[in-house]
């Protein structure tokens, strides 16, 4: 898998960790985020409400279309289930 460039803000007590331990922790956090930032997890946590068709769905194919559409459709909403 290709490494992802991301900005992380991690607050640490400076006396407890050396630079190598900090880099190891950042790598572990980044690896953990890479596992859950996939379309499968995103599809499980979101749904699309299409007011034009009076439909709410969490089908992966519909979600992918909604996420990757260049122009959003009128009255189509992506809702996080939390």
C-alpha positions in Angstrom: 0.0 0.0 0.0 1.3 3.5 -0.8 2.1 5.6 2.2 -0.3 8.5 2.7 0.9 12.1 3.4 -1.2 13.5 6.3 -0.8 16.1 9.0 -1.1 14.8 12.5 -1.2 16.8 15.7 0.0 14.7 18.6 0.4 16.1 22.0 3.1 14.5 24.1 4.8 15.2 27.4 8.3 16.0 26.1 10.3 14.4 29.0 8.8 10.9 28.4 9.7 10.2 24.8 12.7 10.4 22.6 12.6 11.1 18.9 12.7 7.5 17.8 9.8 6.5 20.0 7.8 9.5 18.7 8.4 8.4 15.1 7.4 4.9 15.9 4.2 6.0 17.5 3.4 8.3 14.6 4.0 5.5 12.1 1.7 3.2 14.1 -1.1 5.8 14.2 -0.7 6.4 10.5 -0.9 2.7 9.7 -4.0 2.4 11.9 -5.7 5.2 10.1 -4.8 3.7 6.7 -6.7 0.6 7.6 -9.9 2.4 8.5 -9.9 5.1 5.8 -11.2 2.8 3.1 -14.4 2.8 1.1 -15.6 -0.2 3.0 -15.5 1.5 6.4 -16.8 4.7 4.9 -19.8 2.9 3.3 -20.5 1.3 6.7 -20.6 4.7 8.4 -22.5 6.8 5.9 -25.7 6.8 3.8 -27.1 8.8 1.0 -30.5 10.5 1.3 -31.9 11.3 -2.1 -34.9 13.6 -1.6 -35.7 13.5 -5.4 -36.3 9.8 -5.3 -37.5 9.7 -1.7 -34.8 7.1 -0.8 -32.1 6.6 1.8 -29.5 4.0 1.0 -26.1 2.8 2.2 -25.2 0.8 -0.8 -21.6 1.1 -1.7 -22.1 1.8 -5.4 -24.5 4.7 -4.7 -22.1 6.1 -2.1 -19.2 5.9 -4.5 -21.1 7.8 -7.1 -22.1 10.5 -4.6 -18.6 10.9 -3.2 -16.8 11.1 -6.6 -19.4 13.2 -8.5 -17.9 16.5 -9.7 -21.1 18.4 -9.3 -23.4 17.5 -6.4 -26.9 16.6 -7.2 -29.6 18.9 -5.8 -31.3 17.6 -2.7 -28.9 14.6 -2.4 -27.3 14.5 1.0 -24.4 12.3 2.4 -25.2 11.6 6.0 -22.9 10.2 8.6 -24.7 7.6 10.8 -23.2 8.8 14.1 
